[in-house]
């Protein structure tokens, strides 16, 4: 395919993420209907604790290794130093997990402690193999591996739930997916073990220290609400909240693709002092992220109750109002994700840490204050407030280094097409009752067709870019736009 490398890798990443997300949503619907909120809540709680212990085992050295390896100098030495440090930190993580286990009633009640230890060991091997591939800019291989990881995980989980296993089956599938991904990654490893010096460890540490602290802040955004909801409320409430969060996250799927693709590229451009390329990439990334996020948010507001009911079941309908808040969270997440990623890629992990840590502290405070009063809606509001603060602070630091050229005309057209789409969906809902999964699918399809038809009519630049991209991919019956 005659496609620019960044464009090709972004497209491959997006296609992989879309496939993985679609498979994940379908399986989650099955789990929600079969297991109910409480079991799903126990599984999400396990993932939250796993994230914490895995962060301890990583120590921020994963991001530091990708950064140093992507710079292209002494790759094998940095990789070997990283593997050594990762194994040492794994031992520390396992010891801490065993020591504090008596104070983790959620893991005790569900009997998941042995699974936690196994997941941490397998996760370490998985991270080591992924660092090799991602650091050497094999983004396409990373996404293929991730696709098979998620697909195999879901196959095992569905089979386990069908047989009769509950949360244990979900966790077993989670681990099995990482095992398969490791086997795939080993076929594409480029780095080898080599003697390293103390200077390599110091170079990793200077970056990893701030990355570790910054990752801790990101982890708070990801899991503080889950853990605190479990403490203040019930596992059933955790299940409702996390499924609403998962559904809302579909609106920011593009930002994940750009984050994965752009980090090693921006890191390299920064070393080469190619700031215009960074500015262009960020501006385009922001536009294309909002291209989906804004209409999905509008549609989610109109269809929140129907989405939660038909996708997950009647026991999850209480998450409809929370879904609306979480859709706005995902818009804030786009800005936060791109800006903090850019700071890290441009060798500013300390600044990223300061921004993220301040926001993380606020996140915990707001969760503690709002959850007892507003329930799971309070957790959603806390995340929205603090993620917005994070994005604003990150942009303030990034602005003197990189000028973000917002494509105002295109974004205006996105809003205009969204308004028209929302009016069409609203009128349809008034005329026809959305009372089944089929009718819900119809109104979603109608809204999608309306939005893209209007957008391509209003914005010829996007229409031309999409058409030319399809020509580059040799899509039949599509002619180049000249």
C-alpha positions in Angstrom: 0.0 0.0 0.0 1.3 3.4 -1.0 0.7 5.0 2.4 3.0 7.3 4.6 4.5 5.2 7.5 2.8 7.2 10.2 -0.5 7.2 8.4 -0.2 3.5 7.7 0.6 2.6 11.3 -2.2 4.9 12.6 -4.6 3.2 10.3 -3.5 -0.3 11.3 -3.6 0.6 14.9 -7.1 2.0 14.5 -8.3 -1.0 12.6 -6.9 -3.3 15.3 -8.4 -1.3 18.1 -11.8 -1.2 16.4 -11.8 -4.9 15.9 -10.6 -5.5 19.5 -13.2 -3.1 20.8 -16.0 -4.6 18.9 -15.1 -8.1 20.1 -14.8 -6.8 23.6 -18.2 -5.1 23.6 -20.0 -8.2 22.3 -18.4 -10.4 24.9 -19.1 -8.0 27.7 -22.7 -7.9 26.7 -22.8 -11.7 27.1 -21.0 -11.6 30.5 -23.3 -8.8 31.8 -26.4 -10.7 30.9 -25.0 -14.0 32.2 -23.2 -13.0 35.4 -24.8 -9.7 36.6 -23.3 -6.6 38.1 -21.7 -8.2 41.2 -19.5 -10.7 39.4 -18.5 -8.1 36.8 -17.7 -5.7 39.7 -15.4 -8.4 41.3 -13.6 -8.8 37.9 -13.1 -5.0 37.5 -11.9 -4.8 41.1 -9.3 -7.5 40.3 -8.1 -5.5 37.3 -7.8 -2.4 39.4 -5.6 -4.1 42.0 -3.6 -5.8 39.2 -2.9 -2.4 37.7 -1.6 -1.1 41.0 0.8 -4.1 41.6 1.9 -4.1 37.9 2.8 -0.5 38.2 5.0 -1.3 41.2 6.6 -4.1 39.2 7.2 -1.8 36.2 8.5 1.2 38.2 8.2 3.4 35.2 11.1 1.6 33.5 8.8 0.4 30.7 8.2 3.8 29.4 11.8 4.8 30.0 13.0 1.9 28.0 10.7 2.6 25.1 11.9 6.2 25.1 15.7 5.4 25.2 15.4 2.5 22.7 13.3 4.7 20.3 16.2 7.3 20.3 18.2 4.7 18.4 21.4 4.6 20.4 22.8 1.6 22.4 19.4 -0.1 22.1 20.6 -3.6 23.3 22.3 -2.1 26.4 19.2 -0.2 27.4 17.0 -3.2 26.8 19.1 -5.5 28.9 19.2 -3.0 31.8 15.5 -2.7 31.6 14.9 -6.5 31.7 17.2 -6.7 34.8 15.3 -4.0 36.6 11.9 -5.3 35.6 12.7 -8.7 37.1 13.9 -7.2 40.4 10.8 -5.0 40.7 8.6 -8.1 40.0 10.0 -9.8 43.1 9.2 -6.6 45.1 5.7 -6.4 43.7 5.0 -10.1 44.6 6.3 -9.7 48.1 4.2 -6.5 48.7 1.1 -8.3 47.3 1.5 -11.3 49.6 2.1 -9.1 52.7 -0.9 -6.8 52.2 -3.2 -9.6 51.1 -5.0 -9.8 54.5 -6.0 -6.2 54.1 -7.6 -6.7 50.7 -11.1 -8.2 51.4 -12.2 -7.9 47.8 -9.5 -10.4 46.7 -10.0 -12.6 49.7 -13.8 -12.9 49.2 -13.4 -13.8 45.5 -10.4 -16.2 46.1 -8.4 -14.5 43.4 -5.0 -14.1 45.2 -3.3 -17.1 43.3 -4.5 -15.7 40.0 -3.1 -12.3 41.0 0.4 -13.7 41.5 0.2 -15.6 38.2 -1.0 -12.6 36.3 1.9 -10.4 37.7 4.5 -12.9 36.5 3.0 -13.4 33.1 2.4 -9.7 32.7 6.1 -9.0 33.3 7.1 -11.3 30.5 4.5 -9.8 28.3 5.8 -6.3 29.1 9.4 -7.2 28.4 8.5 -8.6 24.9 6.2 -5.7 24.1 8.9 -3.2 25.0 11.3 -4.7 22.4 8.7 -4.4 19.6 7.3 -1.0 20.6 10.7 0.5 21.2 11.9 -0.5 17.8 8.8 1.2 16.3 7.1 -2.0 15.1 3.7 -0.5 16.0 1.9 -2.7 13.5 3.2 -5.9 15.1 2.2 -4.5 18.5 -1.4 -4.0 17.4 -1.6 -7.4 15.7 -0.3 -9.0 18.9 -2.8 -7.0 21.0 -5.6 -8.1 18.7 -4.8 -11.8 19.2 -4.3 -11.1 22.9 -7.8 -9.7 23.3 -9.4 -12.3 20.9 -7.9 -15.3 22.7 -8.7 -13.8 26.1 -12.4 -13.4 25.1 -12.6 -16.9 23.7 -11.3 -18.4 26.9 -13.6 -16.2 29.0 -16.7 -17.0 27.0 -16.0 -20.7 27.2 -15.3 -20.5 30.9 -18.5 -18.6 31.6 -20.5 -20.9 29.4 -19.2 -23.9 31.3 -20.2 -22.3 34.6 -17.1 -20.5 35.9 -17.6 -17.0 37.2 -15.0 -14.4 38.0 -12.2 -17.1 38.0 -13.0 -17.8 34.4 -12.7 -14.2 33.4 -9.4 -13.8 35.1 -8.1 -17.1 33.5 -8.9 -15.7 30.1 -7.2 -12.4 30.9 -4.0 -14.3 31.7 -4.3 -16.7 28.7 -4.5 -13.7 26.3 -1.1 -12.4 27.5 0.4 -15.8 27.1 -0.6 -16.0 23.4 0.7 -12.4 22.9 4.1 -13.4 24.3 4.3 -16.3 21.9 3.5 -14.0 18.9 6.0 -11.3 20.1 8.9 -13.7 20.3 8.8 -14.1 16.5 9.5 -10.4 16.0 12.1 -9.5 18.7 15.0 -7.4 17.3 17.0 -6.6 20.4 19.4 -8.9 22.1 20.9 -9.1 25.6 24.2 -7.2 25.9 26.5 -6.0 28.7 25.3 -2.7 30.0 26.9 -0.1 32.3 25.7 1.9 35.3 25.3 4.9 32.9 22.5 3.0 31.1 20.7 2.3 34.4 21.0 6.0 35.4 19.7 7.1 32.0 16.6 4.9 32.5 16.2 6.0 36.1 16.2 9.7 35.3 13.3 9.2 32.9 11.6 6.3 34.8 11.4 8.1 38.1 9.1 10.8 36.8 7.3 8.3 34.5 6.6 6.0 37.4 5.1 8.9 39.4 3.2 10.1 36.4 1.9 6.6 35.7 0.8 6.4 39.3 -1.3 9.5 38.7 -2.7 7.9 35.5 -3.5 4.8 37.5 -5.5 6.8 40.0 -7.6 8.1 37.1 -8.1 4.6 35.9 -8.9 2.8 39.1 -9.4 5.1 42.1 -13.0 5.5 41.3 -13.4 1.7 41.0 -11.7 0.9 44.3 -13.5 3.7 46.2 -16.9 2.8 44.8 -16.2 -0.8 46.1 -15.3 0.6 49.5 -18.2 3.0 49.8 -20.8 1.0 47.9 -21.1 -2.5 46.5 -19.5 -4.7 43.9 -22.7 -4.4 41.9 -22.3 -0.7 41.8 -18.7 -1.2 40.6 -20.0 -3.4 37.8 -22.6 -0.9 36.6 -20.1 2.0 36.7 -17.3 0.2 34.9 -19.6 -1.1 32.1 -20.9 2.5 31.6 -17.3 3.7 31.5 -16.4 1.0 29.0 -19.3 1.9 26.8 -18.3 5.6 26.9 -14.7 4.9 26.0 -15.7 3.9 22.5 -15.8 7.6 21.7 -12.1 8.0 22.4 -10.8 4.9 20.5 -9.0 7.0 17.9 -6.9 8.8 20.6 -5.6 5.4 21.7 -4.5 4.7 18.1 -2.7 8.0 17.8 -1.2 7.7 21.3 0.3 4.3 20.3 1.6 5.5 16.9 2.8 9.0 17.7 4.8 8.4 20.9 7.9 6.8 19.3 7.5 9.2 16.3 7.4 12.4 18.4 10.3 11.1 20.5 12.4 10.8 17.3 11.2 14.1 15.8 12.1 15.8 19.1 15.6 14.5 19.0 15.8 15.6 15.4 14.3 19.0 16.3 11.6 18.6 13.8 9.0 20.6 15.7 6.8 21.4 12.6 6.2 17.7 12.1 5.1 17.4 15.8 2.8 20.3 15.5 1.1 19.0 12.3 0.7 15.5 13.8 -0.9 16.8 17.0 -3.3 19.1 15.1 -4.4 16.3 12.8 -4.7 13.8 15.7 -6.9 16.2 17.7 -9.2 16.8 14.7 -9.7 13.1 13.9 -10.2 12.2 17.6 -13.0 14.8 17.9 -14.5 13.6 14.6 -15.9 10.6 16.4 -16.0 11.7 20.0 -18.4 14.7 19.5 -21.2 12.8 17.6 -20.9 9.7 19.8 -21.4 12.0 22.9 -24.5 13.6 21.3 -26.0 10.2 20.4 -25.1 8.8 23.8 -27.0 11.6 25.5 -30.2 10.8 23.5 -29.9 7.0 23.8 -28.3 6.5 27.2 -31.1 4.5 28.7 -31.7 2.3 25.6 -28.0 1.6 25.3 -27.6 0.4 28.9 -30.8 -1.6 28.9 -30.5 -3.4 25.5 -26.7 -3.9 25.6 -26.2 -5.0 29.2 -29.7 -5.8 30.7 -32.2 -4.3 33.1 -29.9 -4.5 36.1 -27.5 -2.0 34.5 -30.0 0.7 33.5 -29.1 2.7 36.6 -25.9 3.6 34.8 -27.7 5.6 32.1 -27.2 9.0 33.7 -23.6 8.1 34.6 -23.0 7.2 30.9 -23.8 10.8 29.9 -21.2 12.2 32.3 -18.6 9.6 31.2 -19.0 10.6 27.6 -17.8 14.1 28.4 -15.0 12.5 30.4 -13.8 10.8 27.2 -13.7 14.2 25.4 -11.5 15.6 28.2 -9.5 12.4 27.9 -8.6 13.1 24.3 -6.9 16.4 25.2 -5.2 14.9 28.3 -4.0 11.8 26.5 -2.4 13.7 23.6 -0.9 16.5 25.7 0.7 14.3 28.4 1.9 11.8 25.7 3.6 14.7 24.0 5.3 15.9 27.2 6.7 12.4 27.8 7.8 11.9 24.2 9.6 15.3 24.3 11.6 14.2 27.3 9.5 16.2 29.8 8.4 13.4 32.2 8.9 15.6 35.3 6.4 18.2 33.9 4.0 15.4 33.1 4.3 14.0 36.6 3.6 17.4 38.2 0.5 17.9 36.1 -0.8 14.3 36.6 0.0 14.1 40.3 -1.9 17.3 41.1 -4.9 16.1 39.2 -4.6 12.6 40.8 -4.7 14.1 44.3 -7.8 16.1 43.3 -9.3 13.0 41.8 -9.1 11.1 45.1 -10.4 14.1 47.1 -13.4 14.6 44.8 -14.2 10.9 44.8 -14.2 10.7 48.6 -16.4 13.8 48.8 -18.8 13.0 45.9 -19.3 9.2 46.0 -21.1 9.2 49.4 -23.4 12.0 48.2 -24.0 11.2 44.5 -23.0 7.5 44.3 -21.5 6.4 41.1 -22.5 9.7 39.4 -20.2 11.3 41.9 -17.2 9.2 40.8 -18.0 10.2 37.2 -18.1 13.9 38.1 -14.8 13.6 40.0 -13.1 12.1 37.0 -14.5 14.7 34.6 -13.4 17.6 36.8 -9.9 16.3 37.4 -9.3 15.1 33.8 -10.2 18.6 32.6 -7.7 20.1 35.0 -5.0 17.7 33.8 -5.6 18.6 30.2 -5.5 22.4 30.8 -2.3 22.2 32.9 -0.6 19.9 30.4 -1.4 22.3 27.5 -0.1 25.2 29.5 3.3 23.5 29.8 3.3 22.2 26.2 2.3 25.5 24.5 5.7 27.3 24.7 7.4 24.3 23.1 4.8 23.3 20.4 2.2 25.5 18.8 -1.1 23.6 18.5 -2.9 24.7 15.3 -6.5 23.9 15.9 -8.4 23.2 12.6 -11.3 25.5 13.5 -13.1 25.2 10.3 -13.2 21.4 10.3 -14.1 21.2 14.0 -17.0 23.7 13.3 -18.2 21.4 10.6 -18.0 18.5 13.0 -20.3 20.3 15.4 -22.7 21.4 12.7 -23.0 17.8 11.4 -23.5 16.6 15.0 -26.3 19.0 15.6 -28.1 17.9 12.4 -27.6 14.3 13.3 -29.0 14.9 16.9 -32.1 16.6 15.5 -32.7 13.6 13.1 -32.3 11.1 15.9 -34.5 13.1 18.3 -37.3 13.4 15.7 -37.0 9.7 14.9 -37.3 8.8 18.6 -40.5 10.9 18.9 -42.1 9.3 15.9 -40.9 5.7 16.4 -40.5 4.0 19.7 -37.0 2.6 20.3 -38.2 -0.5 22.2 -36.0 -3.3 20.9 -32.4 -4.0 20.1 -33.2 -3.9 16.4 -34.8 -0.5 16.6 -31.8 0.7 18.6 -29.5 -0.5 15.9 -31.6 1.2 13.2 -31.5 4.6 14.9 -27.8 4.3 15.5 -27.3 3.5 11.8 -29.5 6.4 10.8 -27.6 8.8 13.0 -24.2 7.6 11.6 -25.3 7.9 8.0 -26.7 11.4 8.6 -23.6 12.6 10.4 -21.1 11.4 7.8 -23.2 12.5 4.9 -23.5 16.0 6.3 -19.9 16.2 7.4 -18.5 15.1 4.0 -20.8 17.7 2.3 -19.6 20.5 4.6 -15.9 19.6 4.8 -14.4 18.7 1.5 -10.9 18.4 3.0 -11.9 15.5 5.2 -13.7 13.9 2.3 -10.7 14.3 0.1 -8.3 12.8 2.7 -10.6 9.8 3.3 -10.9 9.2 -0.5 -7.2 9.5 -1.1 -6.4 7.2 1.8 -8.7 4.6 0.3 -7.0 5.0 -3.1 -3.6 4.5 -1.3 -5.0 1.3 0.1 -6.1 0.2 -3.4 -9.7 0.0 -2.4 -11.7 -1.0 -5.6 -13.9 1.5 -7.4 -12.5 4.5 -5.5 -10.9 7.1 -7.7 -8.2 9.5 -6.6 -9.3 13.0 -5.9 -7.4 15.5 -7.9 
